[in-house]
């Protein structure tokens, strides 16, 4: 395939209304020859993450590659972010989505566009791609959505199973709290004073988003607004949805394939973490950009290619791995294809919890009972809900298993290939009216190593559903059947291994604890089951799986160099066993240190550094959980002479980062003002703690400009607990 030369236009303005305009960077292919077409379909990536610096390396890699192959690409800063005007007030707001519709219409009307627009993105860009598809603007002809979800209450970073996410809610809120305080580029705003005034005004309208999220503790209209599960039928354009088993966002892929029946759709779930499938670990990695190119050829350009014949759902079924650790480079396994996801032929095998920790294929009633106790270390080996491929995955579960109430099969005589949502159903009585219950499904090898297959949690006040109208306290000291699903999974447990079910009333820090430590009692007078989903291979499995066949691509060059390598991710767990106040939240601490290193953006002459320290503390009685997160960001626009010297000192790395001779890229900057050197440092301290009745939030922001304090503010909020 001949490659196009590309013109990159930066600081292009897209008018929204009389007061709001959004800043865009656009990659436009040049015609291959005289008389060849100069109109191209456009791919939009629409984010609050700042095209001028933070996403610049990945944009160069992904968007230049796609433009070389005949698609224009627009990377647009959302309202209130980057160089765009207005204020960024939260996730997927009505303003964000309405602006997105205007942007799509504007792109379609440009003289270099065919009139067809697609939306592309992972995480935030994957979410708003789905939401814009449900709004159905006429020019939107296709979507590629990675690591996104259809139900934002059920499966986003804020809540899981009706419980508050302990390790994610404040962590993600603190990320956006810090990122939204970064300055726009002066050359896009005005002279130095105008730039400072613009930035200060944005900071004055800044606030912590966790205040909103914790003010909506059940699935009310706040969450329904941005969940396409409220109107699957509204999605009519072709949609490709991609998830990863090591990422938090994979539960919705199969649901969307089964439910978005008004559109052409395909789904893929690989072994990946929260990164692009051509570079993510765990592998195997795939030719993700070529997969997207073929999708865009079909959906935007109307090309009849092999996309139409792909299975509805392509899944990577993980095999067991003996060297289970918090960082896995590549998972063994195989790809399978589900031909028709709307008529999925699902079978089940059921195991029964028996006394003495036995998981059996047969049920036999017994008068025995089993206690399930709270212990503060339960969940300490949970890993991150949202892995980025570092040593942040669950790893060997043997320690967590030893602290849980468990049931285990004998050694298997046949493989069990689990594909779907495992389901746990127990008859329990609770010591408290407000409680949660977690379950983990594990593969135990002959050596005793335990690998997490799936997990799930349920707030027992939400056992009838998550809508405010159906919430009710758990009856105390009364046996109740409780049934909940674990996360969607695809995993093969081999002969000679054992399947283990682990149940706890506590799972810190992944899940925020109940107001009081809880004890459950299980009765064996009735069935207590774990139901494992299997696929009917004869009627369901399709071949081949084309995701395996795409040539692996890394994209174009990033146009960035590393000045200081990131430090290894550090996770340190400590427990204070001496005789001190047992109510102290510092009895047990997990400290996580993240350091992104230092990098130079060659074209933008910006140096970026980011680091964070996250501390998850709890007392041994599990009554006083606390999260403390400190973030520091330093962004520096270099003086031209300093920039030239850095480029000279790192000549070899710069040549590798640019690769200009092969890429043939022309850059045009439409900035209306002069660039000036500046250095901005953003420091945030965020904390979240609680008592039995309320959450307490404290956020402090300090912004330095050229080493002098430019802005400082503290926010404090108390929010009542409501059935959590």
C-alpha positions in Angstrom: 0.0 0.0 0.0 1.5 3.4 -1.0 1.8 5.8 2.0 0.6 9.4 1.9 2.7 12.3 2.9 0.9 14.1 5.8 0.3 17.7 6.8 -0.2 18.3 10.5 -2.1 21.5 11.3 -1.9 22.5 15.0 -4.0 25.0 16.9 -7.0 24.8 14.6 -10.1 26.3 16.2 -13.5 24.7 16.0 -16.3 27.1 17.0 -19.0 25.7 19.3 -21.0 28.9 20.0 -20.4 32.6 20.4 -18.2 32.1 23.5 -16.7 28.6 23.3 -14.2 27.3 20.8 -12.2 24.0 20.9 -8.6 23.6 20.0 -7.8 20.8 17.5 -4.7 19.2 15.9 -5.4 17.7 12.5 -3.5 15.2 10.4 -4.5 15.5 6.7 -3.1 13.1 4.1 -1.7 14.7 0.9 -3.0 13.3 -2.4 -0.9 10.4 -3.7 -0.5 12.0 -7.1 -1.8 14.9 -9.3 -5.5 14.4 -9.8 -5.9 11.9 -6.9 -8.5 12.5 -4.3 -7.9 15.3 -1.8 -10.9 14.4 0.4 -10.6 11.9 3.2 -12.8 10.4 5.9 -12.0 11.8 9.3 -11.3 10.0 12.6 -12.0 12.0 15.7 -10.3 11.5 19.1 -11.9 13.8 21.6 -10.3 14.0 25.1 -9.5 16.2 28.1 -5.9 15.0 28.2 -4.1 17.9 26.3 -2.9 17.3 22.7 -0.2 19.9 23.2 1.8 17.8 25.6 0.5 14.7 27.5 -1.0 12.8 24.5 1.4 14.2 22.0 3.7 11.0 21.8 0.8 8.6 21.4 -1.0 10.9 19.0 2.1 11.0 16.8 2.4 7.2 16.9 -1.3 6.4 16.2 -2.6 9.3 14.1 0.4 9.8 11.8 0.2 6.1 11.0 -3.5 6.3 10.1 -3.1 9.5 8.1 -0.3 7.9 6.0 -2.9 5.3 5.0 -5.5 7.7 3.8 -7.5 8.9 6.8 -7.6 12.4 8.2 -7.4 12.5 12.0 -8.6 15.2 14.4 -7.4 15.3 18.0 -9.6 17.8 19.8 -9.2 19.1 23.4 -12.6 19.1 25.2 -14.1 22.2 26.6 -12.1 23.4 29.6 -9.0 21.3 28.8 -5.8 21.9 27.0 -6.1 25.0 24.8 -9.9 25.0 24.5 -12.1 27.6 26.2 -14.8 27.0 28.8 -14.6 24.8 32.0 -14.3 21.0 32.4 -16.8 20.2 35.1 -16.9 16.4 35.0 -17.1 13.2 33.0 -19.3 12.9 29.9 -21.3 15.9 30.7 -24.2 17.1 28.5 -22.0 20.0 27.4 -19.1 17.6 26.4 -21.4 15.4 24.3 -23.3 18.3 22.7 -19.9 19.9 21.8 -18.9 16.5 20.3 -21.9 16.5 18.0 -20.9 20.0 16.8 -17.3 18.9 16.3 -18.5 15.9 14.2 -20.6 18.2 12.0 -17.8 20.8 11.6 -15.3 18.1 10.5 -17.8 16.6 8.0 -18.2 20.0 6.3 -14.5 20.7 5.8 -13.3 20.8 2.2 -10.8 18.0 2.9 -13.4 15.6 4.3 -15.6 13.2 2.4 -18.4 13.9 4.9 -17.8 10.6 6.9 -16.5 10.8 10.5 -15.5 8.1 12.9 -14.8 8.4 16.6 -11.8 6.6 18.1 -10.5 6.3 21.6 -9.6 4.3 24.7 -10.9 4.9 28.2 -12.4 8.4 28.1 -12.3 8.5 24.3 -13.9 5.1 24.2 -16.7 6.1 26.5 -17.6 9.3 24.7 -17.4 7.4 21.4 -20.2 5.1 22.5 -22.2 8.0 24.0 -21.9 10.0 20.8 -22.9 6.9 18.8 -26.1 6.8 20.9 -26.8 10.4 20.0 -26.5 9.5 16.3 -25.2 12.6 14.6 -25.8 12.1 10.8 -22.1 12.3 9.8 -21.0 9.7 12.4 -20.4 6.5 10.5 -18.4 4.4 12.8 -16.8 4.0 16.3 -13.7 2.2 17.7 -14.1 2.1 21.5 -11.4 0.6 23.7 -11.6 -0.1 27.5 -15.0 1.5 27.9 -18.3 0.4 29.4 -22.0 0.5 28.8 -23.1 1.0 32.4 -21.1 3.6 34.3 -22.5 2.7 37.7 -22.0 -1.0 37.5 -18.5 -1.2 36.0 -16.6 2.1 36.1 -13.9 3.3 38.5 -16.4 4.7 41.0 -18.5 1.7 42.2 -18.5 -2.0 41.8 -21.5 -4.2 42.9 -22.9 -1.2 44.7 -19.7 -0.7 46.8 -17.4 2.3 46.6 -14.1 1.6 44.9 -11.4 2.1 47.5 -8.3 2.0 45.3 -9.8 3.7 42.3 -12.4 6.4 43.1 -10.1 8.9 44.9 -7.1 7.8 42.8 -8.8 8.7 39.5 -10.4 11.8 40.9 -7.0 13.0 42.1 -5.5 12.4 38.6 -8.1 14.7 37.0 -7.8 17.1 39.9 -4.1 17.5 39.1 -4.3 17.3 35.3 -7.0 19.9 35.0 -4.8 22.4 36.8 -2.1 22.4 34.1 -1.8 25.6 32.0 -2.9 26.1 28.4 -0.2 27.0 25.8 0.3 30.8 25.8 0.7 30.9 22.0 -2.9 29.7 21.7 -4.3 32.2 24.2 -2.7 35.6 24.0 0.1 37.7 25.5 1.6 36.7 28.9 -1.0 38.6 31.0 -3.9 37.3 28.9 -2.6 33.8 29.3 -2.2 34.1 33.1 -5.7 35.5 33.4 -7.2 32.7 31.3 -5.4 30.1 33.4 -6.3 31.6 36.7 -9.9 31.9 35.7 -9.9 28.1 34.8 -8.3 27.4 38.2 -11.0 29.4 40.0 -13.7 27.2 38.5 -11.7 24.0 39.3 -13.0 21.5 41.9 -12.7 17.8 42.9 -15.0 15.6 41.0 -15.3 13.0 43.7 -17.7 15.3 45.5 -20.2 14.6 42.7 -19.5 10.9 42.4 -20.0 10.2 46.2 -23.1 12.3 46.2 -24.7 9.6 43.9 -24.1 6.3 45.7 -26.7 4.3 43.8 -27.7 4.0 40.1 -29.7 7.3 39.8 -30.1 9.7 36.8 -26.5 10.9 37.3 -25.2 7.6 36.1 -28.0 6.8 33.7 -27.2 9.9 31.7 -23.9 8.6 30.3 -24.7 4.9 30.2 -25.6 3.6 26.8 -27.3 0.6 28.5 -30.2 2.9 28.9 -30.7 3.0 25.1 -28.7 0.3 23.3 -31.2 0.6 20.4 -30.1 4.2 19.8 -26.7 3.0 18.6 -27.0 2.6 14.8 -23.5 3.1 13.3 -20.9 0.3 13.2 -19.1 -0.1 16.5 -15.9 -2.1 17.3 -15.5 -2.6 21.1 -12.2 -3.8 22.6 -11.4 -4.9 26.1 -8.6 -6.4 28.1 -8.6 -9.1 30.8 -5.9 -7.2 32.8 -7.9 -4.0 32.5 -10.9 -3.0 34.6 -13.1 -2.4 31.5 -14.1 -5.8 29.9 -17.5 -6.7 31.5 -19.5 -4.7 29.0 -18.1 -6.1 25.7 -20.3 -9.2 25.6 -23.3 -7.2 26.9 -22.9 -4.7 24.1 -22.5 -7.4 21.5 -25.7 -9.1 22.7 -27.7 -5.9 23.1 -26.7 -3.4 20.4 -28.9 -5.1 17.9 -29.6 -2.0 15.8 -26.0 -1.7 14.6 -23.2 -3.7 13.0 -20.9 -4.5 15.9 -17.9 -6.6 16.7 -16.1 -7.2 20.0 -12.6 -8.3 21.0 -11.2 -9.1 24.5 -7.5 -9.8 24.7 -5.1 -10.4 27.6 -4.1 -6.7 27.7 -3.9 -4.0 30.4 -5.0 -0.4 30.0 -2.9 0.3 26.9 -3.1 -0.1 23.2 -3.2 -3.7 22.1 -0.2 -3.4 19.8 2.1 -2.4 22.8 0.2 -3.6 25.9 1.3 -6.2 28.4 0.4 -8.9 29.2 0.6 -10.1 25.6 0.3 -11.5 23.1 0.1 -8.2 21.3 -1.8 -7.8 18.0 -1.8 -5.6 14.9 -4.2 -3.1 16.4 -3.8 -0.2 14.0 -4.3 -2.5 11.0 -7.5 -3.8 12.7 -8.7 -0.2 13.0 -7.7 0.6 9.4 -9.8 -2.2 8.1 -12.7 -1.2 10.3 -12.5 2.4 9.0 -12.3 1.2 5.4 -15.6 -0.6 5.9 -17.5 1.8 8.1 -16.3 5.2 6.8 -15.4 4.4 3.2 -17.9 1.7 2.4 -15.3 -0.9 1.4 -16.7 -4.5 1.4 -13.8 -6.2 3.1 -13.4 -9.2 5.5 -14.7 -7.2 8.5 -18.3 -8.3 7.7 -17.3 -12.0 8.1 -15.6 -11.6 11.5 -17.0 -13.5 14.5 -19.1 -11.2 16.7 -16.8 -11.8 19.6 -13.1 -12.7 19.6 -11.8 -13.8 23.0 -8.4 -14.7 24.3 -8.8 -17.8 26.6 -6.0 -17.7 29.1 -4.2 -20.9 30.1 -2.8 -21.5 33.5 0.6 -20.0 34.2 2.9 -21.4 36.9 5.0 -18.3 37.3 2.1 -16.2 38.4 3.3 -12.8 39.6 2.1 -9.2 39.8 3.7 -8.6 36.3 3.1 -11.0 33.5 4.7 -10.2 30.1 2.7 -12.7 28.1 -0.2 -15.1 28.9 -0.3 -18.5 27.3 -3.7 -19.2 25.7 -5.7 -19.3 22.5 -8.1 -17.1 20.5 -11.7 -18.3 20.0 -14.5 -16.7 18.0 -18.1 -16.5 19.0 -20.0 -16.3 15.7 -23.3 -14.9 16.9 -23.1 -13.1 20.3 -26.9 -12.3 20.3 -27.6 -16.1 20.3 -24.8 -17.2 22.6 -25.1 -20.9 23.4 -24.0 -21.0 27.1 -23.7 -24.1 29.2 -23.0 -24.3 32.9 -21.3 -26.6 35.3 -22.2 -26.3 39.0 -20.2 -27.0 42.1 -21.7 -27.1 45.6 -20.0 -25.7 48.7 -19.9 -28.5 51.3 -18.6 -28.5 54.9 -14.9 -28.7 55.5 -14.1 -26.5 52.6 -15.1 -29.0 49.8 -16.3 -27.8 46.4 -18.2 -30.8 45.0 -20.2 -31.6 41.9 -22.9 -33.1 44.1 -25.2 -31.6 46.8 -25.9 -33.2 50.1 -27.8 -31.3 52.8 -26.1 -30.9 56.1 -26.8 -29.3 59.5 -23.3 -27.8 59.6 -22.7 -24.1 59.4 -19.6 -22.1 58.4 -18.5 -18.7 59.7 -17.0 -16.1 57.4 -14.9 -13.6 59.3 -13.5 -10.1 58.6 -9.8 -9.7 58.7 -8.0 -6.5 57.8 -5.5 -8.0 55.4 -8.2 -9.5 53.2 -7.7 -8.0 49.8 -4.1 -6.9 50.3 -3.0 -8.9 47.3 -5.8 -7.7 45.1 -3.5 -5.8 42.7 -4.9 -2.8 40.8 -8.3 -2.8 39.2 -6.9 -0.8 36.3 -3.5 -2.3 35.5 -1.1 -0.6 33.1 1.0 -3.7 32.7 3.5 -3.1 35.4 3.9 -5.1 38.7 0.3 -4.1 39.6 -1.7 -7.2 38.8 -3.1 -9.6 41.4 -0.3 -12.1 41.3 -0.3 -15.3 43.5 -3.5 -15.4 45.5 -2.3 -17.9 48.1 -2.0 -15.3 50.8 -5.4 -13.9 50.2 -6.8 -17.4 50.0 -5.3 -18.2 53.5 -7.3 -15.3 55.0 -10.6 -16.2 53.3 -13.3 -18.8 53.8 -12.6 -21.2 50.9 -14.1 -24.2 49.1 -11.9 -26.2 46.8 -12.5 -29.0 44.3 -10.4 -32.2 44.1 -7.8 -32.3 41.3 -9.7 -32.0 38.0 -9.8 -35.1 35.7 -10.9 -32.9 32.7 -10.1 -29.4 31.7 -12.8 -26.7 32.5 -12.8 -23.9 30.0 -14.7 -21.1 31.7 -16.1 -18.4 29.4 -18.7 -15.9 30.7 -19.8 -14.6 34.1 -19.4 -17.1 37.0 -22.2 -16.9 39.5 -22.1 -17.4 43.2 -25.2 -18.2 45.3 -25.0 -18.6 49.1 -27.5 -18.9 52.0 -26.0 -16.5 54.6 -27.0 -14.6 57.7 -25.2 -11.3 58.5 -24.2 -9.8 61.8 -24.9 -6.3 60.4 -27.5 -4.6 58.2 -24.9 -2.8 56.0 -22.4 -5.3 54.7 -20.6 -6.4 51.5 -19.5 -9.8 50.3 -16.7 -10.6 47.9 -15.9 -13.8 46.0 -12.8 -14.8 44.1 -12.5 -17.8 41.7 -9.0 -19.2 41.5 -7.0 -21.8 39.7 -4.8 -23.7 42.2 -1.8 -25.6 40.7 -0.3 -28.7 42.2 2.5 -26.5 43.6 -0.1 -24.5 45.6 0.1 -21.3 43.5 -3.2 -19.6 43.1 -4.2 -17.6 40.0 -7.1 -15.3 40.0 -9.7 -16.3 37.4 -12.4 -13.8 38.3 -13.8 -11.9 41.2 -17.0 -10.0 42.1 -18.4 -8.0 45.0 -22.0 -7.3 46.2 -23.2 -4.6 48.6 -25.9 -6.6 50.3 -28.2 -3.6 50.5 -28.1 -3.7 46.7 -29.0 -7.4 46.5 -32.3 -6.5 44.7 -30.6 -4.0 42.3 -28.8 -0.7 42.3 -31.6 1.7 41.7 -32.5 3.9 44.8 -36.0 2.5 44.9 -34.9 -1.1 45.6 -32.3 -0.6 48.2 -32.9 -2.1 51.6 -30.8 -3.1 54.6 -29.7 -6.7 54.9 -31.8 -8.6 57.6 -29.7 -9.2 60.6 -29.2 -12.8 61.9 -31.7 -14.1 59.3 -30.7 -16.5 56.6 -31.1 -14.9 53.1 -30.1 -16.3 49.7 -27.7 -13.9 48.0 -26.7 -14.3 44.4 -24.2 -12.3 42.4 -22.1 -12.5 39.3 -18.3 -12.3 39.1 -16.5 -10.5 36.3 -16.6 -11.8 32.8 -13.7 -14.1 32.1 -12.2 -16.6 29.7 -9.9 -19.1 31.4 -8.9 -22.8 31.0 -8.3 -24.7 34.2 -6.3 -27.8 33.3 -6.3 -31.4 34.4 -4.6 -31.9 37.8 -5.5 -28.4 39.0 -8.2 -27.4 41.5 -10.9 -24.7 41.3 -11.1 -22.6 44.5 -13.9 -20.3 45.7 -12.8 -17.7 48.3 -15.4 -15.6 50.1 -14.8 -12.6 52.4 -16.8 -9.7 53.9 -13.8 -7.3 53.3 -11.5 -6.6 50.4 -9.3 -3.6 51.1 -8.1 -1.5 49.4 -9.9 -2.4 46.2 -13.3 -2.1 47.9 -14.2 0.5 50.6 -15.1 -1.3 53.8 -18.6 -1.6 55.4 -19.3 0.7 58.3 -18.7 -2.1 60.8 -16.7 -5.4 60.5 -19.1 -8.1 59.6 -19.4 -11.9 60.2 -21.5 -14.1 57.9 -22.7 -17.6 58.7 -23.4 -20.0 55.9 -25.8 -22.9 56.3 -25.4 -26.1 54.4 -29.0 -27.1 54.8 -29.6 -25.7 51.4 -27.6 -25.4 48.2 -24.6 -23.0 48.1 -23.2 -22.9 44.6 -20.8 -21.5 42.2 -21.9 -21.8 38.6 -19.2 -21.8 35.9 -20.2 -20.8 32.4 -19.0 -22.8 29.5 -19.4 -22.4 25.7 -21.1 -24.9 23.6 -18.2 -25.3 21.0 -20.3 -27.2 18.5 -22.8 -24.5 18.0 -21.0 -21.3 19.1 -17.3 -21.3 18.2 -16.3 -19.9 14.9 -13.0 -19.9 13.1 -10.7 -18.4 12.2 -9.9 -15.5 14.6 -8.6 -12.7 12.4 -7.3 -10.7 15.3 -4.4 -13.2 15.3 -3.5 -12.5 11.7 -3.0 -8.7 11.6 0.6 -7.8 11.1 2.0 -6.4 14.3 2.5 -2.7 14.1 4.0 -0.1 16.5 2.7 3.0 14.7 4.8 6.0 13.6 7.5 7.6 15.7 6.5 9.3 19.0 8.6 12.4 18.5 9.6 12.3 22.2 12.8 11.2 24.0 13.4 10.0 27.5 15.6 12.2 29.6 15.1 10.2 32.8 13.8 6.6 32.9 10.7 6.0 35.0 11.4 4.4 38.3 10.0 0.9 38.8 6.5 0.9 40.4 6.9 0.3 44.1 4.2 -1.4 46.2 5.0 -1.8 49.9 2.7 -3.4 52.5 3.4 -3.0 56.2 1.5 -4.2 59.3 2.3 -2.7 62.7 1.9 -5.5 65.2 3.1 -3.8 68.4 0.7 -2.9 71.2 -0.6 0.5 70.1 -4.0 2.0 69.6 -5.8 -0.7 67.4 -8.1 2.0 66.0 -5.2 3.8 64.4 -5.6 3.8 60.6 -1.8 3.4 60.3 -1.8 -0.1 61.8 -1.8 -1.5 58.2 -0.5 0.5 55.2 -0.1 -0.2 51.5 2.2 2.5 49.9 2.4 2.7 46.2 5.0 5.0 44.5 4.7 5.9 40.8 7.3 7.8 38.9 6.8 8.5 35.2 10.4 9.7 34.6 11.2 12.8 32.5 10.6 13.2 28.8 11.1 15.8 26.1 8.6 16.5 23.4 10.8 17.3 20.5 8.4 19.5 18.4 6.7 21.2 21.3 10.0 21.9 23.3 8.2 20.8 26.5 9.7 18.7 29.3 7.2 16.6 31.4 7.6 14.9 34.8 4.9 13.2 36.9 5.0 11.3 40.1 2.5 10.1 42.8 2.5 8.5 46.2 -0.7 6.6 47.2 -1.2 5.4 50.8 -4.0 3.0 51.7 -4.3 2.7 55.5 -6.7 0.8 57.8 -6.9 -0.1 61.4 -6.9 -3.8 62.4 -10.6 -3.5 63.3 -11.4 -2.3 59.8 -13.4 0.7 61.0 -11.1 3.6 59.9 -10.0 3.3 56.3 -8.1 6.2 54.8 -6.6 7.0 51.4 -4.0 9.7 51.0 -2.7 10.6 47.5 0.0 13.1 46.6 0.7 14.0 43.0 3.3 16.3 41.5 3.4 17.4 37.9 6.1 19.6 36.4 5.7 20.9 32.8 8.3 23.2 31.3 8.3 25.1 28.0 11.9 25.5 27.2 13.7 28.6 26.1 14.8 28.0 22.4 18.5 28.0 23.3 18.0 25.4 26.1 15.9 23.3 23.7 18.5 23.3 21.0 21.2 22.2 23.5 19.0 19.4 24.8 18.4 18.2 21.2 22.2 18.4 20.5 23.1 16.5 23.7 20.6 13.7 22.8 21.3 13.6 19.1 20.9 9.9 18.5 17.7 9.6 20.6 16.3 12.6 18.7 17.0 11.0 15.3 15.3 7.8 16.4 12.3 9.8 17.7 11.8 11.8 14.6 12.4 9.4 11.7 11.4 12.3 9.4 12.9 10.8 6.2 10.5 7.9 6.3 7.4 9.6 7.5 7.5 12.7 5.3 5.4 14.9 7.6 4.9 18.7 7.2 3.9 20.7 10.3 1.9 23.9 10.1 1.1 25.8 13.4 -1.8 28.2 13.3 -1.0 29.7 16.7 -1.9 33.4 16.8 0.6 34.5 19.5 4.2 34.2 20.4 5.4 31.3 22.5 7.1 32.1 25.8 9.1 30.0 28.2 7.4 28.9 31.3 7.6 26.3 34.1 4.4 25.0 35.9 4.4 22.7 38.9 1.1 21.3 40.1 1.1 19.6 43.6 -2.1 18.0 45.0 -2.8 16.3 48.3 -6.1 14.4 48.4 -7.5 12.4 51.2 -10.6 10.3 51.8 -11.7 8.7 55.0 -14.9 7.9 56.8 -16.8 6.9 59.9 -19.9 4.8 60.1 -22.1 7.6 58.9 -20.1 9.8 56.5 -17.3 10.2 54.1 -14.8 13.0 54.6 -12.9 14.5 51.6 -10.0 16.9 51.7 -8.2 18.2 48.7 -5.4 20.8 48.5 -4.0 22.3 45.3 -0.9 24.4 44.9 0.2 25.6 41.5 3.6 27.2 41.0 4.5 29.3 37.9 8.3 29.8 37.4 8.8 28.6 41.0 6.4 31.2 42.6 3.0 30.3 44.0 0.4 31.2 41.3 -2.7 29.6 42.8 -3.6 27.7 46.0 -6.9 26.4 47.4 -8.3 23.8 49.7 -11.7 22.0 49.4 -13.3 20.0 52.2 -16.5 18.0 52.0 -18.6 15.7 54.2 -21.0 13.3 52.4 -23.4 11.1 54.2 -23.2 7.3 53.6 -26.3 6.0 51.9 -26.5 2.2 51.9 -22.8 1.8 51.4 
